[in-house]
Amino acid sequence: MASSIGYSSGEALGVLADRGYITTPRVIRNIEDKLALPIRRDAQHQRVYTEVDIEQLANVIALQEAGLSLPTIYRVLIERDIDVLTFQSQRLDHAMSILQSLKQTASNAQAVGAERQ
């Protein structure tokens, strides 16, 4: 359970897992390093994550799962580069359109197959 000051590394991984993001301490450290995230440390130099930190990590993992690289995520989340954000948004919208079309085609094929039986 989280202390009043935040979550330990293990607790943060658990919260992320509860939200559907299965990851490892190594992946989290890599994200922190590449994006220069200012994660606090306690007196024993252990990382302490706030709810905001966990939300940001969840966003990064979701963007990685959508195919964005950490340098691109840095430009979108940290630098707020509107050109990169616009391009990536359009790219993902296009990918979603393709997936929706494929889903509809598969659904139609399934319906035709069911009618034949």
One Martini backbone bead per residue (centre of mass of N, CA, C, O) as a GRO file, in nm:
protein
  117
    1MET     BB    1   0.099   0.035   0.019
    2ALA     BB    2   0.079   0.353   0.012
    3SER     BB    3   0.214   0.617   0.113
    4SER     BB    4   0.190   0.956   0.179
    5ILE     BB    5   0.435   1.005  -0.047
    6GLY     BB    6   0.397   0.718  -0.202
    7TYR     BB    7   0.542   0.492  -0.428
    8SER     BB    8   0.694   0.227  -0.485
    9SER     BB    9   0.814   0.042  -0.731
   10GLY     BB   10   0.631  -0.204  -0.680
   11GLU     BB   11   0.366  -0.044  -0.652
   12ALA     BB   12   0.374   0.090  -0.931
   13LEU     BB   13   0.362  -0.174  -1.090
   14GLY     BB   14   0.085  -0.256  -0.974
   15VAL     BB   15  -0.077  -0.017  -1.076
   16LEU     BB   16  -0.014  -0.060  -1.373
   17ALA     BB   17  -0.134  -0.345  -1.385
   18ASP     BB   18  -0.424  -0.260  -1.301
   19ARG     BB   19  -0.425  -0.079  -1.585
   20GLY     BB   20  -0.272  -0.286  -1.807
   21TYR     BB   21   0.052  -0.242  -1.739
   22ILE     BB   22   0.303  -0.446  -1.826
   23THR     BB   23   0.613  -0.439  -1.646
   24THR     BB   24   0.942  -0.323  -1.564
   25PRO     BB   25   1.195  -0.179  -1.400
   26ARG     BB   26   1.372  -0.138  -1.651
   27VAL     BB   27   1.166   0.014  -1.824
   28ILE     BB   28   1.120   0.246  -1.627
   29ARG     BB   29   1.412   0.347  -1.617
   30ASN     BB   30   1.431   0.407  -1.918
   31ILE     BB   31   1.213   0.618  -1.925
   32GLU     BB   32   1.332   0.808  -1.715
   33ASP     BB   33   1.598   0.859  -1.869
   34LYS     BB   34   1.496   0.945  -2.160
   35LEU     BB   35   1.280   1.171  -2.021
   36ALA     BB   36   1.372   1.301  -1.756
   37LEU     BB   37   1.232   1.212  -1.497
   38PRO     BB   38   1.133   1.352  -1.172
   39ILE     BB   39   1.206   1.128  -0.950
   40ARG     BB   40   1.178   1.068  -0.642
   41ARG     BB   41   1.359   1.033  -0.327
   42ASP     BB   42   1.450   0.890  -0.054
   43ALA     BB   43   1.665   0.845   0.210
   44GLN     BB   44   1.744   0.556   0.054
   45HIS     BB   45   1.723   0.617  -0.267
   46GLN     BB   46   1.434   0.558  -0.336
   47ARG     BB   47   1.181   0.543  -0.527
   48VAL     BB   48   0.903   0.790  -0.563
   49TYR     BB   49   0.565   0.767  -0.653
   50THR     BB   50   0.323   0.936  -0.798
   51GLU     BB   51   0.033   0.966  -0.956
   52VAL     BB   52   0.155   1.135  -1.184
   53ASP     BB   53   0.384   0.942  -1.255
   54ILE     BB   54   0.204   0.700  -1.327
   55GLU     BB   55   0.044   0.838  -1.550
   56GLN     BB   56   0.289   0.899  -1.728
   57LEU     BB   57   0.381   0.608  -1.762
   58ALA     BB   58   0.119   0.507  -1.891
   59ASN     BB   59   0.134   0.692  -2.137
   60VAL     BB   60   0.402   0.589  -2.246
   61ILE     BB   61   0.324   0.292  -2.279
   62ALA     BB   62   0.086   0.342  -2.471
   63LEU     BB   63   0.259   0.478  -2.693
   64GLN     BB   64   0.444   0.239  -2.738
   65GLU     BB   65   0.214   0.038  -2.814
   66ALA     BB   66   0.146   0.238  -3.069
   67GLY     BB   67   0.468   0.291  -3.186
   68LEU     BB   68   0.629   0.483  -3.018
   69SER     BB   69   0.905   0.639  -2.945
   70LEU     BB   70   1.088   0.792  -2.707
   71PRO     BB   71   1.169   1.043  -2.872
   72THR     BB   72   0.879   1.108  -2.957
   73ILE     BB   73   0.756   1.125  -2.675
   74TYR     BB   74   0.927   1.356  -2.583
   75ARG     BB   75   0.821   1.562  -2.794
   76VAL     BB   76   0.523   1.538  -2.696
   77LEU     BB   77   0.533   1.549  -2.368
   78ILE     BB   78   0.773   1.754  -2.308
   79GLU     BB   79   0.789   1.964  -2.561
   80ARG     BB   80   0.519   1.999  -2.720
   81ASP     BB   81   0.524   1.913  -3.026
   82ILE     BB   82   0.289   1.987  -3.258
   83ASP     BB   83   0.393   1.849  -3.516
   84VAL     BB   84   0.433   1.568  -3.398
   85LEU     BB   85   0.154   1.536  -3.280
   86THR     BB   86  -0.001   1.561  -3.546
   87PHE     BB   87   0.135   1.333  -3.701
   88GLN     BB   88   0.079   1.101  -3.497
   89SER     BB   89  -0.225   1.133  -3.493
   90GLN     BB   90  -0.268   1.076  -3.795
   91ARG     BB   91  -0.137   0.799  -3.799
   92LEU     BB   92  -0.331   0.668  -3.589
   93ASP     BB   93  -0.593   0.729  -3.735
   94HIS     BB   94  -0.524   0.559  -3.983
   95ALA     BB   95  -0.488   0.292  -3.836
   96MET     BB   96  -0.777   0.285  -3.721
   97SER     BB   97  -0.921   0.280  -3.993
   98ILE     BB   98  -0.805   0.012  -4.085
   99LEU     BB   99  -0.904  -0.159  -3.846
  100GLN     BB  100  -1.207  -0.102  -3.886
  101SER     BB  101  -1.224  -0.220  -4.171
  102LEU     BB  102  -1.125  -0.505  -4.097
  103LYS     BB  103  -1.346  -0.562  -3.893
  104GLN     BB  104  -1.584  -0.537  -4.089
  105THR     BB  105  -1.492  -0.756  -4.285
  106ALA     BB  106  -1.487  -0.986  -4.076
  107SER     BB  107  -1.783  -0.960  -3.989
  108ASN     BB  108  -1.906  -1.012  -4.267
  109ALA     BB  109  -1.777  -1.292  -4.312
  110GLN     BB  110  -1.906  -1.420  -4.064
  111ALA     BB  111  -2.202  -1.377  -4.147
  112VAL     BB  112  -2.191  -1.538  -4.410
  113GLY     BB  113  -2.100  -1.804  -4.279
  114ALA     BB  114  -2.355  -1.834  -4.095
  115GLU     BB  115  -2.567  -1.844  -4.330
  116ARG     BB  116  -2.451  -2.115  -4.463
  117GLN     BB  117  -2.521  -2.310  -4.206
   0.00000   0.00000   0.00000
